[in-house]
Amino acid sequence: MRNLLKKNYKKLTEIFFKFLYGNISIDNSKNSKLISKIKVRNKFFKKKNYFIYSITNGSVFTDNTENVAAISNNKLHVESSFQHGNSEIISAKNNSVLRKGLTNFQKKYHGNVLSLVQGASTENYFHWLMDILPKIRIFTSKYSINKIDYLYVGSLTSSQEESLKFLGIKKKQIIKSKIYKHINAKKLFFVTHPWYFKGKFHDQSHNLPRWQIIWIKETFLKFKKKFKISKNIYIDRSESKFSHCQIINHLELNKYLKKKKFKIVKLASQSFAKQIYMFWNANCIIGAHGAALTNLVFSKPKTKVIELKPFRHPGKNYQRISKVNNLHYYSIESQKKYLKNKNGDIFVDLKKLDKKINL
């Protein structure tokens, strides 16, 4: 009975908002008059071609999970919208607004808004540093950041807010999609993704552009906050809200690492500035595959990195960051028998780890 009521309420909500805002259809025209498109290409981005899109009196809607819709005159603009399903980019014809409509009240802003929403991944630390912030760099290659009155983002952690502060963005300029899923602005700006254009994320993660890894390091390294910390650190991800890539024998591992004089750290409670310093200061970093290792962008050349990975995990993003940053990268893969799901948990072979540490 409860499920039936919930289903009927959802359907009535969709009908109400379709009456309020109308149906949404795809803008299939090759040269749309609804949106302005500027090509971005300069030496800093090497051979990468990016685009900045702008819509006058446009709207953006996100479900905060898999869909972002850029809309003008009830037309969905394909190139500046985003759809993600089954861990891969899917066609704009699958964007949820085409079926359900704009299922939230619209909040109007009288100014210029740069949209950085990207579904649920906006809240992930890796995607924040490697997807979202580089879009600001692409935008500022053509426009001053002062042209923007507001940034439209997801639900931010304190370290994410800190990173925006370092870029000169004030709190009053931040619009959170967790509060407003549907906004309208005098002018909306969108930027193409820096590196992820098709297929599954893990299959593309080895393509992280060199320019953005270098830009993140050069932009934020000066904000590092010095504090007393060991030069050998182990990143404990047991407090992560994501259940994957957890260490099965974590008690045994922690005991071993303490004997080896490693400092066991949990990054969620650390400020962005302290995380920068921690990775810059370290000589050896050990951690399970996870977003915290994105901080390898701040590590000094020749830093030893040991990534603990699930069985046959396809992700090569931290290997790529290590390569660009001239780090000494190693990985230890868990055995197949410990694979519990498609993401996998990790059993760490301490003998293998000991060999890597002593190399």
C-alpha positions as CSV (number, residue, x, y, z in Angstrom):
1,M,0.0,0.0,0.0
2,R,2.8,2.4,0.9
3,N,4.7,1.7,-2.3
4,L,1.5,2.3,-4.3
5,L,0.9,5.6,-2.6
6,K,4.5,6.6,-3.2
7,K,4.2,5.7,-6.9
8,N,1.0,7.6,-7.3
9,Y,2.4,10.7,-5.5
10,K,5.5,10.6,-7.8
11,K,3.2,10.4,-10.9
12,L,1.0,13.3,-9.7
13,T,4.1,15.4,-9.0
14,E,5.4,14.8,-12.6
15,I,2.0,15.8,-14.0
16,F,1.9,19.0,-11.9
17,F,5.4,20.1,-12.9
18,K,4.7,19.3,-16.6
19,F,1.6,21.5,-16.4
20,L,3.8,24.2,-14.7
21,Y,6.9,24.1,-17.0
22,G,5.7,22.1,-20.0
23,N,7.3,19.1,-21.7
24,I,11.0,19.1,-22.7
25,S,12.2,17.9,-26.1
26,I,15.7,17.6,-27.6
27,D,17.1,20.4,-29.7
28,N,18.3,18.4,-32.7
29,S,19.4,21.3,-34.8
30,K,23.1,21.2,-35.7
31,N,23.5,25.0,-35.4
32,S,21.2,25.8,-32.5
33,K,20.2,29.4,-32.2
34,L,19.3,28.8,-28.6
35,I,22.9,28.6,-27.3
36,S,26.3,30.3,-28.0
37,K,29.3,28.0,-28.5
38,I,33.0,29.2,-28.2
39,K,35.9,26.9,-29.0
40,V,38.8,27.0,-26.5
41,R,42.2,26.0,-27.8
42,N,45.6,27.3,-26.6
43,K,49.1,26.0,-25.9
44,F,48.3,25.3,-22.3
45,F,45.7,22.6,-23.2
46,K,48.1,21.1,-25.8
47,K,46.0,19.5,-28.5
48,K,42.8,19.3,-26.5
49,N,39.8,21.1,-27.9
50,Y,37.2,22.4,-25.4
51,F,34.0,24.4,-25.7
52,I,32.2,27.0,-23.5
53,Y,28.5,27.2,-24.0
54,S,26.2,30.0,-22.9
55,I,22.4,30.3,-22.8
56,T,20.6,33.6,-22.2
57,N,17.7,33.2,-19.8
58,G,18.4,29.5,-19.7
59,S,17.7,26.8,-17.1
60,V,19.6,23.9,-15.7
61,F,18.1,20.9,-13.9
62,T,19.8,18.0,-12.1
63,D,18.6,15.0,-10.2
64,N,21.9,14.9,-8.3
65,T,22.5,11.4,-9.4
66,E,22.8,10.7,-13.2
67,N,21.3,13.6,-15.1
68,V,22.1,17.3,-15.8
69,A,19.9,19.1,-18.4
70,A,20.7,22.4,-20.0
71,I,17.5,23.9,-21.3
72,S,16.4,26.9,-23.4
73,N,12.8,27.4,-24.5
74,N,11.9,23.9,-23.3
75,K,14.6,22.4,-25.5
76,L,17.4,20.2,-24.1
77,H,20.8,21.2,-25.4
78,V,22.7,17.9,-26.1
79,E,26.3,19.1,-25.9
80,S,26.1,20.9,-22.5
81,S,23.9,18.3,-20.8
82,F,25.1,15.2,-19.1
83,Q,23.7,11.7,-18.6
84,H,25.3,8.8,-16.8
85,G,23.9,5.3,-16.5
86,N,25.5,1.9,-15.6
87,S,28.8,3.6,-14.9
88,E,29.1,5.1,-18.4
89,I,28.0,8.1,-20.5
90,I,24.7,7.5,-22.3
91,S,22.8,9.3,-25.0
92,A,21.0,12.6,-24.3
93,K,17.8,10.9,-25.5
94,N,17.9,9.1,-22.1
95,N,18.0,12.3,-20.0
96,S,15.3,11.9,-17.4
97,V,13.8,15.3,-18.1
98,L,12.5,14.1,-21.4
99,R,10.3,11.5,-19.6
100,K,9.6,13.1,-16.2
101,G,9.9,16.8,-17.0
102,L,11.4,19.4,-14.6
103,T,10.2,18.0,-11.3
104,N,11.2,20.8,-8.9
105,F,10.3,24.4,-8.5
106,Q,12.6,26.8,-10.3
107,K,14.9,29.3,-8.5
108,K,15.7,32.4,-10.5
109,Y,19.1,34.2,-10.4
110,H,19.6,37.7,-11.9
111,G,23.2,37.2,-12.9
112,N,25.7,35.0,-14.7
113,V,26.0,31.4,-13.5
114,L,28.7,28.9,-14.3
115,S,27.2,25.4,-14.0
116,L,29.6,22.8,-12.6
117,V,27.0,20.1,-11.6
118,Q,27.8,16.6,-12.7
119,G,25.3,14.3,-11.0
120,A,26.4,12.4,-7.9
121,S,30.1,12.5,-8.8
122,T,30.4,16.2,-7.9
123,E,30.6,15.2,-4.2
124,N,33.5,12.8,-4.9
125,Y,37.0,14.2,-4.1
126,F,38.6,12.7,-7.2
127,H,36.0,14.1,-9.5
128,W,36.1,17.4,-7.7
129,L,39.8,17.9,-8.3
130,M,40.0,16.2,-11.7
131,D,36.7,17.0,-13.3
132,I,35.1,20.0,-11.7
133,L,37.9,22.4,-10.8
134,P,39.6,22.1,-14.2
135,K,36.4,23.3,-15.8
136,I,37.1,26.7,-14.1
137,R,40.5,26.7,-15.7
138,I,39.0,26.1,-19.1
139,F,36.4,28.9,-18.5
140,T,39.0,31.4,-17.4
141,S,41.1,30.8,-20.5
142,K,38.4,32.9,-22.3
143,Y,36.7,34.9,-19.5
144,S,37.7,36.5,-16.2
145,I,36.3,34.7,-13.2
146,N,34.8,38.1,-12.3
147,K,32.3,37.6,-15.1
148,I,30.6,34.9,-13.0
149,D,28.2,36.0,-10.2
150,Y,27.5,32.4,-9.1
151,L,28.8,28.8,-9.3
152,Y,26.2,26.0,-9.5
153,V,27.7,23.0,-7.7
154,G,26.6,19.9,-5.8
155,S,26.7,19.4,-2.0
156,L,30.2,20.5,-0.9
157,T,32.4,19.2,1.8
158,S,34.5,21.6,3.9
159,S,37.6,20.8,1.9
160,Q,35.8,21.5,-1.4
161,E,34.6,24.8,-0.1
162,E,38.2,25.6,1.0
163,S,39.4,24.9,-2.5
164,L,36.9,27.4,-4.0
165,K,38.0,30.0,-1.3
166,F,41.6,29.6,-2.6
167,L,40.3,30.4,-6.1
168,G,38.7,33.6,-4.8
169,I,35.1,32.3,-4.8
170,K,33.0,33.6,-1.9
171,K,30.4,31.5,-0.1
172,K,27.6,33.8,-1.1
173,Q,28.5,33.0,-4.8
174,I,27.8,29.2,-4.3
175,I,24.5,27.7,-5.3
176,K,24.1,24.1,-4.1
177,S,22.1,21.7,-6.2
178,K,21.1,19.8,-3.1
179,I,19.0,22.8,-2.2
180,Y,18.0,24.0,-5.7
181,K,17.8,21.2,-8.3
182,H,16.3,23.6,-10.9
183,I,17.6,27.1,-11.5
184,N,17.2,29.8,-14.1
185,A,19.8,32.6,-14.8
186,K,20.2,35.7,-16.8
187,K,23.0,33.9,-18.5
188,L,24.1,30.3,-17.9
189,F,27.6,29.0,-18.8
190,F,28.6,25.3,-19.3
191,V,32.1,23.8,-20.0
192,T,32.9,20.5,-21.7
193,H,34.4,17.8,-19.5
194,P,38.2,18.0,-19.4
195,W,38.8,14.3,-20.3
196,Y,35.7,12.0,-20.0
197,F,33.7,12.0,-23.3
198,K,32.5,8.4,-23.8
199,G,32.3,4.9,-22.4
200,K,33.0,3.8,-18.9
201,F,34.9,6.0,-16.4
202,H,37.5,3.4,-15.5
203,D,38.3,2.7,-19.1
204,Q,39.1,6.4,-19.7
205,S,40.9,7.2,-16.4
206,H,44.3,6.6,-18.0
207,N,43.6,9.6,-20.2
208,L,43.8,12.3,-17.5
209,P,45.4,15.3,-19.3
210,R,48.8,16.3,-18.1
211,W,47.8,20.0,-18.1
212,Q,45.1,19.6,-15.4
213,I,47.4,17.6,-13.1
214,I,50.1,20.2,-13.3
215,W,47.5,23.1,-13.0
216,I,46.0,21.6,-9.8
217,K,49.4,21.2,-8.3
218,E,50.7,24.7,-9.2
219,T,47.5,26.4,-8.2
220,F,47.0,24.9,-4.8
221,L,50.4,23.8,-3.5
222,K,51.2,27.4,-2.2
223,F,48.2,27.0,0.2
224,K,49.7,24.0,2.0
225,K,49.6,24.2,5.8
226,K,52.6,22.9,7.6
227,F,52.1,20.6,10.6
228,K,53.9,17.8,12.3
229,I,53.3,14.5,10.4
230,S,55.4,11.4,9.6
231,K,57.0,11.2,6.1
232,N,55.6,7.7,5.8
233,I,51.8,7.6,5.8
234,Y,49.0,5.1,5.3
235,I,45.6,6.4,4.1
236,D,42.9,4.6,6.1
237,R,39.6,4.7,4.1
238,S,37.5,2.8,6.6
239,E,35.4,6.0,7.3
240,S,34.6,6.5,3.7
241,K,30.8,6.7,2.9
242,F,31.5,4.5,-0.1
243,S,31.6,0.8,0.9
244,H,33.9,-0.4,-1.9
245,C,37.6,-1.0,-1.7
246,Q,37.7,-1.7,2.0
247,I,40.6,-3.6,3.6
248,I,39.5,-7.1,4.8
249,N,42.5,-7.6,7.1
250,H,42.8,-4.0,8.2
251,L,43.6,-4.8,11.9
252,E,46.6,-7.0,10.8
253,L,47.6,-4.3,8.2
254,N,47.5,-1.5,10.7
255,K,49.5,-3.4,13.3
256,Y,52.2,-4.2,10.6
257,L,52.4,-0.5,9.4
258,K,52.7,0.8,13.0
259,K,55.7,-1.4,13.5
260,K,57.1,0.1,10.2
261,K,56.6,3.6,11.7
262,F,53.8,4.6,9.3
263,K,51.3,7.2,10.4
264,I,47.8,6.0,9.9
265,V,45.6,8.9,8.8
266,K,42.0,9.5,7.9
267,L,41.6,12.4,5.6
268,A,37.9,13.3,6.0
269,S,38.7,15.3,9.2
270,Q,41.7,17.1,7.6
271,S,41.5,20.5,6.0
272,F,42.3,20.8,2.3
273,A,45.5,22.8,3.1
274,K,46.6,20.0,5.5
275,Q,46.0,17.3,3.0
276,I,48.1,19.2,0.5
277,Y,51.0,19.4,2.9
278,M,50.6,15.8,4.1
279,F,51.2,14.5,0.5
280,W,53.8,17.0,-0.4
281,N,55.8,16.2,2.8
282,A,55.6,12.4,2.4
283,N,58.4,10.1,1.2
284,C,56.2,7.0,1.1
285,I,52.4,6.8,0.7
286,I,50.3,3.6,1.0
287,G,46.5,3.5,0.4
288,A,43.6,1.5,-0.9
289,H,42.3,2.6,-4.3
290,G,40.1,5.6,-3.6
291,A,39.5,9.3,-4.0
292,A,42.0,10.3,-1.2
293,L,44.9,9.2,-3.5
294,T,44.0,12.1,-5.8
295,N,46.2,14.1,-3.5
296,L,49.2,12.5,-5.2
297,V,49.0,15.5,-7.5
298,F,50.7,17.4,-4.6
299,S,53.5,14.9,-4.0
300,K,57.2,15.6,-4.7
301,P,58.9,13.7,-7.6
302,K,60.3,10.3,-6.5
303,T,57.8,9.8,-3.7
304,K,57.0,6.1,-3.3
305,V,53.4,5.2,-3.8
306,I,51.9,1.8,-3.1
307,E,48.3,1.5,-4.2
308,L,46.3,-1.4,-2.8
309,K,43.8,-2.6,-5.4
310,P,40.9,-5.0,-5.7
311,F,41.3,-8.0,-8.0
312,R,41.7,-6.9,-11.6
313,H,40.4,-3.4,-10.9
314,P,40.5,-1.4,-14.2
315,G,41.1,2.0,-12.7
316,K,44.5,3.6,-13.7
317,N,43.8,7.2,-12.6
318,Y,46.4,7.2,-9.7
319,Q,48.9,5.4,-11.8
320,R,48.4,8.2,-14.4
321,I,48.8,11.0,-11.8
322,S,52.0,9.3,-10.5
323,K,53.4,9.1,-14.0
324,V,52.8,12.8,-14.7
325,N,54.2,13.7,-11.3
326,N,57.3,11.5,-11.6
327,L,56.4,9.4,-8.6
328,H,57.7,5.8,-8.0
329,Y,54.4,4.0,-8.3
330,Y,53.7,0.4,-7.3
331,S,50.5,-1.6,-6.9
332,I,49.4,-4.7,-5.0
333,E,46.4,-6.5,-6.2
334,S,44.1,-8.6,-4.0
335,Q,43.4,-12.2,-4.8
336,K,40.3,-13.2,-6.7
337,K,38.9,-15.3,-3.8
338,Y,38.4,-12.1,-1.8
339,L,36.3,-10.4,-4.5
340,K,32.9,-9.9,-2.9
341,N,31.3,-7.6,-5.5
342,K,32.1,-5.8,-8.8
343,N,34.0,-3.1,-6.8
344,G,35.7,-5.5,-4.6
345,D,37.2,-5.6,-1.1
346,I,41.0,-6.0,-0.6
347,F,43.0,-8.5,1.3
348,V,46.6,-7.2,1.6
349,D,49.4,-9.7,1.3
350,L,51.8,-8.4,3.9
351,K,54.8,-10.2,2.5
352,K,54.3,-8.5,-0.9
353,L,53.8,-5.2,0.8
354,D,57.0,-5.6,2.8
355,K,58.9,-6.2,-0.4
356,K,57.5,-3.0,-2.0
357,I,58.3,-0.9,1.1
358,N,61.9,-2.2,1.1
359,L,62.6,-1.6,-2.6
